[in-house]
Amino acid sequence: MKILSTIFVSLYVISAYADSLDVYIGTRGENGNGIYHAKFDVETGKLHHPKLAAEMLSAHFLTLHPNKNVLYAVAQNETDPILVAYKIADDGSLTLINKEGLF
């Protein structure tokens, strides 16, 4: 397994009383494939194996909309940075809403 050159992690608490939390991991660099989703077990402290949730060249920055239903990422297309918005499903999967070039 190759180690990613850079990893950005964003952890969002959807419910203060949840048994598990959704974790989104943005990757960039030659081995990064995009945004990964994993579950964090609050009781055991175990992070379950991350699965690719959104494929992109590079996910530099992740943030959650205040309604906790949309995840934003600053990403990279072939030449320029873009802002990407994803709808978060109940199972933690991501569906593309929109993307816009930043320059």
N, C-alpha and C positions, 0 to 999 in steps of 0.2 A: 504494500500500500504506500503510495506517495504521500508525503506530507504537504499540505497546501502552503503556499508561500505566505499568504496572509489570510487570516480569518477574522471576520467581524461577527460578534454575537449580540443579538438583541433578545432579551427575555421580557415577555409581557405577561402580567398576571391578569387573567380574564375574570377570575373569581378568587376572592381571598380565602374561600373555603373549599377550593378544588382539591381533589386527590392528586391531580396531575396538571401541569402547566404546559402550554404550547411554547416551544422555543423555535425561533427562526434564525438561521445562520446564513449570513451573506458571505460569499467567497469571491475572491478575485485572484488573478495571477494565472500562470500557465496551467495549473491543475484545478482551478476553480470552474465549476459548471453552473453556478447561479445561486439560488436560494434553496436551502434545505430546511425541512421541518422535522422536529423530533418532539417527543413527550418527555417531560421531566417529572419523575415520580417524587412527590413531596415527602412521602413517608420514608422511602428508602434512600433518597438522594441519587437515584440512578437516572441517567440520561439514556433513553432508548436510542437505538441506532437511527441516525438521521437519514431521511429519504429526500431525494430531489423533488422540490415542489414547484420550482419555476426555473427553466433553463435560460441562461443569458451568459454573455461573455464575462461580465464582472458585476458584482453587486457591492458597491462601495459603502453604502449607508442605508440602514433600515430604520423606519419609524412607523408607529401605529397611529392611525386616526383616532381622535378622542372617542368615537363611537365603538371602537375596538372591532370593527367589521372590515376595515380596509388597511392593508399594509402597503406602504410606499417604499420604493427603493430608488436610489440614484445608481444608475447602471451605466454600462458602456456598450454602445453598438460598435460597428466596425471602425468608426472614426471619431465619434463625438459622444459626450455624456448625454444621458436621457433620464427623465423622471418617469417611473413606471408605477402604476397603481394596480393592486390586486384585491379582489374580494376574497375574504377569508370564510371558508365554509365551516360548518359545525365540526367536521372531522379534521380541520386544520389545513386542508388542501387550498391551493390558491388558483383563482381564475382571473385572467387578465381583464382589467376594466379599460385601461387607456395607457398610452405612452406618448411622451412629448419630448422633442429635442430641447436642450437647455440653451443652445446658441443658435 
